[in-house]
Amino acid sequence: MSASRPDDLPSRALFPFLLLAFGLAWGVMAVLAVWPERVTALFGPVSGRNPLFILAVYAPAISALALVAWWQGPGGLGRFLSRLALWRCSAGWYGFLLLLIPLLFVAGALIKGVPAGPVRPGEGWGALPGLLLLTLIIGPVEEFGWRGVALPILQRHMAPLWAGLVLGLVWGLWHLPAFFLSGTPQSAWPFLPFLVASAAASVIVTPMFNAARGSILLPALFHFQLNNPLWPDAQPWDALVFALAALAVVRANRGTMLRRGAAVTRVVPGPQAGGGPGVF
């Protein structure tokens, strides 16, 4: 299907979604960069826990929810949010989420030559539950926008492989201001490997998303695992490891990744929402 239905978000909504997601996030980042002293006085030091930084991270979700509500009203917004309840997919994908993602970071750490075991939080192991909860409610919320809105629209017009790759590059670029802002998690990382890793991760999560019939939940859990504070910092070698994993996932799912017919293309679920079985 290459076009949306009247009870769905139209393809032309992709532009305002990106405009709002980039505009809000980059605007907040500009405030953090231009007035750091005032921001620190009001909200505390610039960091991944700063409320303004969290607002920037939430920009894709805010944009997605606002546009769905604008086009489809409260009922459409409710159907959109029902995608959080989609969890069924093959056991292989859950194995990827729970086991293979940590192993990819371990492999990157071994190449980098740093300890490959779980990372002890700076505040001690007692702080881990709170840190995991914070990680769960920050980055994964982006998926209401990236996989909630952008991916289904892109899959109306291109095969899942290309939709995932394009979205991954956009997703990586969206993070760019954080690399120039002292105190953010990205400020210590090189941008180009991060962009490659973002594109690879987006390609990997695409067949999982389609296999789960457009789930927002599974991409959110995938995003959480990418940010999990337990995994070692394998930058920049994790980009290489994730790129190799993406090639393996594409090969395993080539039957659905290279054709549009098996892809989820609805943003707001309807009686016959699109989807494909997908395999890992």
Kinemage of the C-alpha trace (Angstrom):
@kinemage 1
@onewidth
@group {chain A} dominant
@subgroup {mainchain}
@vectorlist {calphas} color= white
{ca met a 1} P 0.000 0.000 0.000
{ca ser a 2} L 1.515 3.320 -1.035
{ca ala a 3} L -1.071 5.730 0.338
{ca ser a 4} L -2.856 6.183 3.640
{ca arg a 5} L -6.577 5.675 4.250
{ca pro a 6} L -8.927 8.449 5.443
{ca asp a 7} L -8.816 7.005 8.983
{ca asp a 8} L -5.020 7.054 9.065
{ca leu a 9} L -2.274 9.676 9.184
{ca pro a 10} L -1.540 10.851 5.612
{ca ser a 11} L 1.932 10.549 4.135
{ca arg a 12} L 2.222 14.333 3.947
{ca ala a 13} L 2.275 14.333 7.783
{ca leu a 14} L 5.884 13.126 7.640
{ca phe a 15} L 7.184 16.618 6.861
{ca pro a 16} L 5.504 18.397 9.802
{ca phe a 17} L 6.496 15.483 12.045
{ca leu a 18} L 10.168 15.936 11.166
{ca leu a 19} L 9.873 19.720 11.334
{ca leu a 20} L 8.429 19.561 14.844
{ca ala a 21} L 10.797 16.812 16.040
{ca phe a 22} L 13.905 18.614 14.805
{ca gly a 23} L 12.664 22.112 15.600
{ca leu a 24} L 11.754 21.378 19.215
{ca ala a 25} L 14.832 19.270 19.966
{ca trp a 26} L 17.354 21.518 18.238
{ca gly a 27} L 15.676 24.623 19.654
{ca val a 28} L 16.010 23.290 23.195
{ca met a 29} L 19.623 22.295 22.505
{ca ala a 30} L 20.298 25.841 21.308
{ca val a 31} L 18.956 27.188 24.608
{ca leu a 32} L 21.233 24.799 26.508
{ca ala a 33} L 24.220 25.914 24.447
{ca val a 34} L 23.599 29.688 24.437
{ca trp a 35} L 22.465 30.165 28.048
{ca pro a 36} L 24.177 27.388 30.048
{ca glu a 37} L 24.519 29.473 33.216
{ca arg a 38} L 20.830 30.403 33.271
{ca val a 39} L 19.810 26.818 32.506
{ca thr a 40} L 22.062 25.536 35.295
{ca ala a 41} L 20.597 28.032 37.758
{ca leu a 42} L 17.034 27.019 36.916
{ca phe a 43} L 17.278 23.292 36.140
{ca gly a 44} L 20.689 22.112 37.291
{ca pro a 45} L 23.809 21.220 35.278
{ca val a 46} L 23.508 20.283 31.612
{ca ser a 47} L 23.388 16.483 31.536
{ca gly a 48} L 21.273 13.587 30.375
{ca arg a 49} L 19.042 14.166 33.409
{ca asn a 50} L 18.450 17.883 32.869
{ca pro a 51} L 14.698 18.524 32.351
{ca leu a 52} L 15.337 20.580 29.214
{ca phe a 53} L 17.497 17.822 27.756
{ca ile a 54} L 14.726 15.323 28.497
{ca leu a 55} L 12.245 17.657 26.781
{ca ala a 56} L 14.478 17.601 23.695
{ca val a 57} L 14.597 13.798 23.796
{ca tyr a 58} L 10.799 13.691 23.980
{ca ala a 59} L 10.437 15.861 20.864
{ca pro a 60} L 9.689 12.972 18.421
{ca ala a 61} L 7.002 11.603 20.758
{ca ile a 62} L 5.453 15.034 21.319
{ca ser a 63} L 5.390 15.608 17.561
{ca ala a 64} L 3.864 12.186 16.864
{ca leu a 65} L 1.124 12.456 19.482
{ca ala a 66} L 0.251 16.013 18.455
{ca leu a 67} L -0.064 15.118 14.765
{ca val a 68} L -2.094 11.956 15.353
{ca ala a 69} L -4.468 13.895 17.620
{ca trp a 70} L -4.713 16.719 15.032
{ca trp a 71} L -5.533 14.427 12.108
{ca gln a 72} L -7.484 11.641 13.801
{ca gly a 73} L -8.779 13.107 17.052
{ca pro a 74} L -8.984 11.397 20.458
{ca gly a 75} L -10.269 8.127 18.985
{ca gly a 76} L -7.386 7.929 16.539
{ca leu a 77} L -4.930 8.786 19.283
{ca gly a 78} L -6.293 5.934 21.357
{ca arg a 79} L -5.908 3.495 18.469
{ca phe a 80} L -2.377 4.762 17.883
{ca leu a 81} L -1.478 4.176 21.540
{ca ser a 82} L -2.970 0.672 21.331
{ca arg a 83} L 0.156 -0.273 19.369
{ca leu a 84} L 1.935 -0.330 22.735
{ca ala a 85} L 0.012 -3.530 23.464
{ca leu a 86} L 1.386 -5.344 20.386
{ca trp a 87} L 4.007 -7.739 21.685
{ca arg a 88} L 3.684 -10.978 19.739
{ca cys a 89} L 6.554 -11.917 17.447
{ca ser a 90} L 8.925 -14.842 17.064
{ca ala a 91} L 11.028 -16.027 19.981
{ca gly a 92} L 14.097 -15.244 17.878
{ca trp a 93} L 13.452 -11.519 18.147
{ca tyr a 94} L 13.110 -11.736 21.927
{ca gly a 95} L 16.375 -13.635 21.960
{ca phe a 96} L 17.918 -10.812 19.959
{ca leu a 97} L 16.581 -8.237 22.422
{ca leu a 98} L 17.647 -10.038 25.569
{ca leu a 99} L 20.845 -11.822 24.535
{ca leu a 100} L 22.301 -10.678 21.237
{ca ile a 101} L 22.243 -6.928 21.862
{ca pro a 102} L 24.352 -7.290 25.028
{ca leu a 103} L 26.696 -9.615 23.142
{ca leu a 104} L 27.113 -7.015 20.395
{ca phe a 105} L 28.281 -4.473 22.981
{ca val a 106} L 30.562 -7.067 24.553
{ca ala a 107} L 32.084 -7.784 21.128
{ca gly a 108} L 32.652 -4.069 20.551
{ca ala a 109} L 34.269 -3.719 23.973
{ca leu a 110} L 36.604 -6.639 23.279
{ca ile a 111} L 37.686 -5.030 20.008
{ca lys a 112} L 38.169 -1.721 21.804
{ca gly a 113} L 40.188 -3.399 24.531
{ca val a 114} L 38.074 -2.324 27.508
{ca pro a 115} L 36.395 -4.493 30.179
{ca ala a 116} L 33.459 -6.319 28.604
{ca gly a 117} L 31.484 -7.068 31.758
{ca pro a 118} L 28.524 -5.180 33.229
{ca val a 119} L 29.307 -1.575 34.102
{ca arg a 120} L 29.010 -0.616 37.768
{ca pro a 121} L 27.056 2.635 38.197
{ca gly a 122} L 29.097 5.491 39.615
{ca glu a 123} L 26.695 5.757 42.552
{ca gly a 124} L 27.043 2.022 43.287
{ca trp a 125} L 24.909 -1.025 42.517
{ca gly a 126} L 22.140 0.243 44.780
{ca ala a 127} L 21.468 3.052 42.299
{ca leu a 128} L 20.991 0.618 39.398
{ca pro a 129} L 17.168 0.187 39.634
{ca gly a 130} L 16.618 3.955 39.517
{ca leu a 131} L 19.118 4.322 36.682
{ca leu a 132} L 17.429 1.569 34.667
{ca leu a 133} L 14.023 3.189 35.232
{ca leu a 134} L 15.357 6.562 34.095
{ca thr a 135} L 16.812 4.933 30.982
{ca leu a 136} L 13.476 3.263 30.273
{ca ile a 137} L 11.448 6.488 30.392
{ca ile a 138} L 13.796 8.732 28.407
{ca gly a 139} L 15.278 7.386 25.143
{ca pro a 140} L 12.645 4.702 24.384
{ca val a 141} L 9.899 7.358 24.360
{ca glu a 142} L 11.376 8.558 21.041
{ca glu a 143} L 9.872 5.450 19.427
{ca phe a 144} L 6.373 6.953 19.453
{ca gly a 145} L 7.781 9.135 16.687
{ca trp a 146} L 10.469 7.194 14.839
{ca arg a 147} L 8.809 3.793 14.577
{ca gly a 148} L 5.351 5.004 15.572
{ca val a 149} L 4.918 7.531 12.749
{ca ala a 150} L 7.947 7.846 10.476
{ca leu a 151} L 8.656 4.190 9.645
{ca pro a 152} L 5.113 3.204 8.576
{ca ile a 153} L 4.896 6.269 6.328
{ca leu a 154} L 8.282 5.586 4.752
{ca gln a 155} L 7.304 1.943 4.155
{ca arg a 156} L 4.376 3.124 2.018
{ca his a 157} L 6.899 4.403 -0.515
{ca met a 158} L 9.958 2.132 -0.275
{ca ala a 159} L 10.983 -1.361 0.762
{ca pro a 160} L 11.610 -1.880 4.506
{ca leu a 161} L 15.387 -2.064 4.039
{ca trp a 162} L 15.528 1.408 2.504
{ca ala a 163} L 12.903 2.815 4.848
{ca gly a 164} L 14.909 1.589 7.848
{ca leu a 165} L 18.161 2.922 6.425
{ca val a 166} L 16.738 6.359 5.595
{ca leu a 167} L 15.092 6.627 8.993
{ca gly a 168} L 18.312 5.535 10.711
{ca leu a 169} L 20.275 8.334 9.058
{ca val a 170} L 17.587 10.860 10.003
{ca trp a 171} L 17.520 9.462 13.542
{ca gly a 172} L 21.288 9.767 13.853
{ca leu a 173} L 21.340 13.294 12.418
{ca trp a 174} L 18.637 14.363 14.870
{ca his a 175} L 21.139 13.691 17.699
{ca leu a 176} L 23.828 15.952 16.185
{ca pro a 177} L 23.528 18.995 18.528
{ca ala a 178} L 24.107 16.774 21.572
{ca phe a 179} L 27.612 16.008 20.286
{ca phe a 180} L 28.565 19.683 20.644
{ca leu a 181} L 27.008 20.205 24.068
{ca ser a 182} L 29.243 19.526 27.053
{ca gly a 183} L 27.621 17.340 29.675
{ca thr a 184} L 25.459 15.238 27.348
{ca pro a 185} L 26.100 11.495 26.948
{ca gln a 186} L 27.034 12.021 23.285
{ca ser a 187} L 29.619 14.740 23.931
{ca ala a 188} L 32.376 12.144 24.454
{ca trp a 189} L 31.567 10.161 21.283
{ca pro a 190} L 32.620 10.656 17.625
{ca phe a 191} L 29.587 11.457 15.477
{ca leu a 192} L 30.301 9.463 12.312
{ca pro a 193} L 30.468 6.026 13.994
{ca phe a 194} L 27.323 6.966 15.923
{ca leu a 195} L 25.566 7.767 12.648
{ca val a 196} L 26.611 4.390 11.214
{ca ala a 197} L 25.425 2.615 14.367
{ca ser a 198} L 22.095 4.477 14.250
{ca ala a 199} L 21.526 3.448 10.645
{ca ala a 200} L 22.458 -0.161 11.441
{ca ala a 201} L 20.213 -0.274 14.512
{ca ser a 202} L 17.323 1.167 12.511
{ca val a 203} L 17.740 -1.501 9.844
{ca ile a 204} L 17.831 -4.218 12.529
{ca val a 205} L 14.681 -3.052 14.311
{ca thr a 206} L 12.672 -2.685 11.077
{ca pro a 207} L 11.899 -6.395 10.488
{ca met a 208} L 11.223 -6.788 14.224
{ca phe a 209} L 8.726 -3.928 13.980
{ca asn a 210} L 7.027 -5.513 10.969
{ca ala a 211} L 7.026 -8.976 12.525
{ca ala a 212} L 5.211 -7.555 15.560
{ca arg a 213} L 2.571 -5.915 13.289
{ca gly a 214} L 3.686 -2.357 13.970
{ca ser a 215} L 4.423 -2.639 17.676
{ca ile a 216} L 5.738 0.458 19.414
{ca leu a 217} L 6.567 -1.613 22.493
{ca leu a 218} L 9.268 -3.776 20.912
{ca pro a 219} L 11.195 -0.884 19.300
{ca ala a 220} L 11.005 0.903 22.677
{ca leu a 221} L 12.542 -2.147 24.393
{ca phe a 222} L 15.140 -2.324 21.613
{ca his a 223} L 15.944 1.367 22.215
{ca phe a 224} L 16.231 0.706 25.948
{ca gln a 225} L 18.731 -2.059 25.314
{ca leu a 226} L 20.804 0.274 23.134
{ca asn a 227} L 20.994 2.720 26.060
{ca asn a 228} L 21.186 0.145 28.860
{ca pro a 229} L 23.765 1.489 31.366
{ca leu a 230} L 24.930 -2.036 32.151
{ca trp a 231} L 26.493 -2.570 28.741
{ca pro a 232} L 30.106 -1.480 28.210
{ca asp a 233} L 30.881 1.677 26.242
{ca ala a 234} L 32.163 0.172 23.009
{ca gln a 235} L 32.243 3.423 21.011
{ca pro a 236} L 33.281 3.642 18.209
{ca trp a 237} L 33.667 -0.107 17.578
{ca asp a 238} L 30.046 -0.878 18.320
{ca ala a 239} L 29.252 0.815 14.988
{ca leu a 240} L 31.175 -1.901 13.148
{ca val a 241} L 29.587 -4.697 15.189
{ca phe a 242} L 26.057 -3.358 14.669
{ca ala a 243} L 26.692 -2.870 10.954
{ca leu a 244} L 27.719 -6.529 10.636
{ca ala a 245} L 24.653 -7.560 12.641
{ca ala a 246} L 22.449 -5.478 10.339
{ca leu a 247} L 23.837 -7.280 7.298
{ca ala a 248} L 23.051 -10.623 8.936
{ca val a 249} L 19.503 -9.514 9.814
{ca val a 250} L 18.869 -8.274 6.274
{ca arg a 251} L 20.092 -11.559 4.837
{ca ala a 252} L 17.907 -13.570 7.238
{ca asn a 253} L 14.857 -11.427 6.422
{ca arg a 254} L 15.579 -10.706 2.753
{ca gly a 255} L 12.188 -12.046 1.700
{ca thr a 256} L 10.387 -9.270 3.586
{ca met a 257} L 13.064 -6.562 3.750
{ca leu a 258} L 13.302 -6.120 -0.016
{ca arg a 259} L 9.605 -5.877 -0.865
{ca arg a 260} L 6.948 -3.452 0.260
{ca gly a 261} L 4.032 -5.891 0.436
{ca ala a 262} L 5.010 -7.374 3.825
{ca ala a 263} L 5.541 -4.034 5.576
{ca val a 264} L 3.399 -2.234 8.154
{ca thr a 265} L 2.181 1.014 6.602
{ca arg a 266} L -0.532 2.194 8.995
{ca val a 267} L 0.189 4.727 11.712
{ca val a 268} L -3.283 4.548 13.266
{ca pro a 269} L -4.517 0.935 13.436
{ca gly a 270} L -7.751 0.101 11.669
{ca pro a 271} L -9.835 -3.033 11.210
{ca gln a 272} L -7.264 -4.428 8.750
{ca ala a 273} L -3.946 -2.851 9.755
{ca gly a 274} L -1.037 -3.809 7.521
{ca gly a 275} L 1.624 -6.198 8.693
{ca gly a 276} L 3.909 -9.006 7.702
{ca pro a 277} L 5.122 -12.135 9.379
{ca gly a 278} L 8.836 -11.451 9.140
{ca val a 279} L 11.448 -13.892 10.426
{ca phe a 280} L 14.686 -13.580 12.297
